[in-house]
Every structure is written in C-alpha cells, then in structure tokens.
C-alpha cells in the first residue's frame, strides 16, 4: 500500500498502534492525531478523518 501525506488511510486496512515502550521515544501528539505502524513505516494519522498527516518510511527494523 502506498501511503502519502494528505492521503486517506483506507478503512479496509488494519491499523497498529505503537507499543507504550516505543511511544515514549517519540514526541507527544495532540489528541486529534496518533502514531500508527504500517509494516516498517511510521505514520501520523488524524484519528477522525483518517487523513495521513506524515509518513516516515523504513523507520522500524525488519521483523526478525
């Protein structure tokens, strides 16, 4: 799946939240947006509209 800033995250795709331990490594966000993991990509998503606010590709290590 190609994720782009200002794109809409599809309702049919799963969303994975960050673990609490990993979440502490990132700056806090306003309640309207949240960090989500898609494969090795970290995205910031508007929780109501599902608008992709930011994308950081290959930021997470590969699955072992």
PyMOL commands that set and color helices and strands:
alter all, ss='L'
color gray80, all
select helices_A, chain A and resi 20-23
alter helices_A, ss='H'
color red, helices_A
select strands_A, chain A and resi 33-38+41-46+52-56
alter strands_A, ss='S'
color yellow, strands_A
deselect
rebuild
show_as cartoon
